[in-house]
Amino acid sequence: MKKSASHSKAGRVKKVLGVVAVIFVIAALLSGCKPTEAKKNIESLTLTGSTTVLPIVQKAAETFMDINPNARISVRGGGSGVGISALIDGTTDIANASRAIKAEEIEQAHGKGVSPVETAIAMDGIAIIVHSSNSIKGISLEQIKAIYTGEISDWQEIGGKSGPIIIVSRDVSSGTFDTFKKLVLSGEKTRADALMLASNNAVTTTVANTPGAIGYVGLGYLIGDVAALEVNGVYPSQKTIIDGEYKLARYLYMYTNGDPQGVGKEFIDFILSPQGQKIVEEQGFIPIR
């Protein structure tokens, strides 16, 4: 006996509904499981601090995330002091610093249950910079100190063309400022009218646009219309810093709470790897491995 047309149509409808139901089930499984699994695999890392270390970390983070698609790295500046404070407060995973952590910062960290662990990632030199049109090619440590403390205020006093010296400095949260204060100023204060700027980039830009200015930056910021001066007869370079000839040298650091773990350890290990140390050199700094 032949089935009626209405019965046959009802059967086709049931089949279609069955297929649709299967599609919905599959879609629900896909939407319910895969994003959750992906979220579990995402590893986030936050780094805060030194503007000197910033270009190294930014480039390294880009490369590391290309190699590790599940890594999410956020990089912030602000200065070494800001980075170390963030580590102590628990608002960053890694503090980038262009100076060693201070005893009082370690004490403060211990008071909050934080145990800072130091990893050196590169070497650097603090370059004394002037506008490229400046006729001065070299300077002594004593002259730099005299300029920044206000004893010398005209370029003519150190053999240059007559004109006021405009002092450009880093602000007090900067690791570069701390190192400069220790190595050059012997703890003395800078001239009251010094321009206190928040980053190496700002110092370079200001000096490049101000013919009478003098400033100081990390080696990676020797760009634009500025010239680095010889200090005590030695020009800042990779060779003179490694050899110990150039006296305004320092290490660049990363600080973690305890020994590095997880993606933080992987990232620091990457920076210390041959590929990471190549990035250090490409950014104008000095590899330590």
DAWO-V246571 format. One record per residue. N is the residue number from 1. RES is the residue in one small letter. SS is DSSP state (H for helix, E for strand, - for the rest). OMEGA is omega in whole degrees, 0 to 359 (999 if undefined). D_CENTER is the distance of its C-alpha to the mean C-alpha in whole Angstrom. Layout:
BEGIN
n={N	N}
res={RES	RES}
ss={SS	SS}
omega={OMEGA	OMEGA}
d_center={D_CENTER	D_CENTER}
END
This chain:
BEGIN
n={1	2	3	4	5	6	7	8	9	10	11	12	13	14	15	16	17	18	19	20	21	22	23	24	25	26	27	28	29	30	31	32	33	34	35	36	37	38	39	40	41	42	43	44	45	46	47	48	49	50	51	52	53	54	55	56	57	58	59	60	61	62	63	64	65	66	67	68	69	70	71	72	73	74	75	76	77	78	79	80	81	82	83	84	85	86	87	88	89	90	91	92	93	94	95	96	97	98	99	100	101	102	103	104	105	106	107	108	109	110	111	112	113	114	115	116	117	118	119	120	121	122	123	124	125	126	127	128	129	130	131	132	133	134	135	136	137	138	139	140	141	142	143	144	145	146	147	148	149	150	151	152	153	154	155	156	157	158	159	160	161	162	163	164	165	166	167	168	169	170	171	172	173	174	175	176	177	178	179	180	181	182	183	184	185	186	187	188	189	190	191	192	193	194	195	196	197	198	199	200	201	202	203	204	205	206	207	208	209	210	211	212	213	214	215	216	217	218	219	220	221	222	223	224	225	226	227	228	229	230	231	232	233	234	235	236	237	238	239	240	241	242	243	244	245	246	247	248	249	250	251	252	253	254	255	256	257	258	259	260	261	262	263	264	265	266	267	268	269	270	271	272	273	274	275	276	277	278	279	280	281	282	283	284	285	286	287	288	289}
res={m	k	k	s	a	s	h	s	k	a	g	r	v	k	k	v	l	g	v	v	a	v	i	f	v	i	a	a	l	l	s	g	c	k	p	t	e	a	k	k	n	i	e	s	l	t	l	t	g	s	t	t	v	l	p	i	v	q	k	a	a	e	t	f	m	d	i	n	p	n	a	r	i	s	v	r	g	g	g	s	g	v	g	i	s	a	l	i	d	g	t	t	d	i	a	n	a	s	r	a	i	k	a	e	e	i	e	q	a	h	g	k	g	v	s	p	v	e	t	a	i	a	m	d	g	i	a	i	i	v	h	s	s	n	s	i	k	g	i	s	l	e	q	i	k	a	i	y	t	g	e	i	s	d	w	q	e	i	g	g	k	s	g	p	i	i	i	v	s	r	d	v	s	s	g	t	f	d	t	f	k	k	l	v	l	s	g	e	k	t	r	a	d	a	l	m	l	a	s	n	n	a	v	t	t	t	v	a	n	t	p	g	a	i	g	y	v	g	l	g	y	l	i	g	d	v	a	a	l	e	v	n	g	v	y	p	s	q	k	t	i	i	d	g	e	y	k	l	a	r	y	l	y	m	y	t	n	g	d	p	q	g	v	g	k	e	f	i	d	f	i	l	s	p	q	g	q	k	i	v	e	e	q	g	f	i	p	i	r}
ss={-	-	-	-	H	H	H	H	H	H	H	H	H	H	H	H	H	H	H	H	H	H	H	H	H	H	H	H	H	H	H	H	H	H	H	H	H	H	H	H	H	-	E	E	E	E	E	E	E	-	H	H	H	H	H	H	H	H	H	H	H	H	H	H	H	H	H	-	-	-	E	E	E	E	E	E	E	E	-	H	H	H	H	H	H	H	H	H	H	-	-	-	-	E	E	E	E	-	-	-	-	-	H	H	H	H	H	H	H	H	H	-	-	-	-	E	E	E	E	E	E	E	E	E	E	E	E	E	E	E	E	-	-	-	-	-	-	E	E	-	H	H	H	H	H	H	H	H	H	-	-	-	-	E	H	H	H	H	-	-	-	-	-	E	-	E	E	E	E	E	-	-	-	-	H	H	H	H	H	H	H	H	H	-	-	-	-	-	-	-	-	-	-	-	E	E	E	-	-	H	H	H	H	H	H	H	H	H	-	-	-	-	E	E	E	E	E	E	H	H	H	-	-	-	-	E	E	E	-	E	E	-	-	E	-	-	-	H	H	H	H	H	-	-	-	-	-	-	E	E	E	E	E	E	E	E	E	-	-	-	-	H	H	H	H	H	H	H	H	H	H	H	-	H	H	H	H	H	H	H	H	H	-	-	-	E	-	-	-}
omega={179	175	178	180	181	179	179	179	179	179	179	178	179	179	180	179	179	178	179	179	179	179	179	180	180	179	179	179	180	182	183	187	190	178	180	179	180	180	181	183	180	178	183	180	179	177	184	171	193	174	175	181	187	182	177	185	180	180	179	180	178	182	181	180	174	180	183	186	181	179	177	185	177	183	180	176	177	182	182	181	179	180	180	176	179	177	180	182	179	182	173	179	182	174	174	184	176	174	176	177	183	181	181	177	177	179	178	179	180	178	179	178	180	180	183	175	187	171	176	183	183	170	182	171	175	181	174	187	175	175	184	179	182	182	179	180	181	184	178	177	180	179	178	179	181	178	186	177	174	179	176	184	181	182	180	182	177	172	178	176	181	179	182	176	178	186	176	184	171	180	191	178	185	173	177	176	180	180	178	180	181	187	185	188	183	177	181	182	175	179	186	183	178	175	183	188	192	183	174	182	179	178	180	181	181	180	180	182	185	184	183	187	170	180	178	183	172	185	182	182	175	183	177	188	177	177	175	180	167	177	186	176	183	179	180	179	179	182	185	178	179	181	181	180	181	192	182	183	181	172	172	191	164	179	177	175	188	179	180	181	171	183	176	178	180	182	178	177	178	180	180	178	177	179	179	179	174	176	177	182	180	179	175	180	190	178	176	177	999}
d_center={84	81	78	78	76	74	74	72	70	69	68	66	64	63	62	59	58	58	55	54	53	52	49	48	48	46	44	43	42	40	38	39	37	35	32	32	32	29	27	28	26	23	20	17	14	12	8	7	6	5	5	6	3	2	5	6	5	7	10	10	10	13	15	15	16	19	20	20	21	22	18	16	12	11	7	7	6	9	9	9	13	12	10	13	15	14	15	18	19	18	16	13	14	11	9	6	8	9	12	15	16	19	22	23	20	21	24	23	21	25	27	25	25	22	21	18	18	15	14	13	11	12	13	13	15	16	18	20	21	24	25	26	30	30	33	31	29	29	29	29	27	30	30	26	27	30	29	26	29	31	34	33	33	34	33	37	37	35	37	35	37	38	35	33	30	27	24	21	19	15	16	17	14	12	11	12	15	16	16	18	21	21	22	23	25	26	25	27	26	25	28	28	28	24	22	19	16	13	11	11	12	15	16	16	18	20	21	22	24	26	28	29	25	23	20	17	14	12	13	11	12	16	17	20	23	22	23	22	24	26	26	29	30	27	24	21	20	19	23	23	20	21	25	24	26	23	23	20	17	15	13	10	10	10	12	15	18	20	20	18	20	20	18	15	17	17	14	13	16	15	12	15	18	19	17	14	15	16	13	11	14	14	11	13	12	15	15	17	19}
END
